Amino acid sequence: MKVEVILRAEGQPQAVVGEAEGDTWPEIREALPALLRELAEELAQSMDREEVSDAAADG
């Protein structure tokens, strides 16, 4: 069994940004908090960067 976290942004292709796997729902449920913390940390770090390489130019 696998749960995927999918990022969908307008005008961009969707992307799988994280996943949790396990044989049972309780195993998946146990893995989700760590997965979501990791994604939140990555997002916070990316917000500290001044430039996003594939962002559309203003204008």
N, C-alpha and C positions, 0 to 999 in steps of 0.2 A: 504494500500500500504506500502511496506517495501523495504528499500534499505539496503543491507548488505555490509560491508567491509570485504573482505576475504583475509587472509594472506596465500600465497602459497610459501613454501620454498622447494627447491630441496631436495628430500629424506625424507620429513616430510609430514604428513597428513595436508591437508588444514584446516584452522580454521577460524571461524567467529570471528573477533576481535572487531566488532562494528556494530551497526545497527541504522537506523532512521526509524520512522514510522509516518504515517500521512494519512489523508483521501484523500488529493489531492497532486499533484506535488508541488505546491507552499509551502505547509506545510513541505514536505520533504526537499525542497530546503532551507527553513528557518532553519531546524534542522541540515543540513550537516556541516556548518562551526563549530558549537560547537562540533559536533562529531569528526571531523577531528583534531581540536585543542586538544581535550582530548586524542586522539590516539597519536598525536605527543608528548604530554607531557609524556605519559606512555613510549613511545619509548625512549625519552631522558633520563628518569629516569632509564630505564633498561640498557642503555649504560653506566651509572655511576657505575653499579654493576660489580664487578670483575669476577664473575662466572655466567654462565647460566646453570641451572640445567640439561637440557636435550640436551645440545650441544654435538656433537661428539668429542671425544678426538683427539688431534693432533697426527699424527703419521703414 
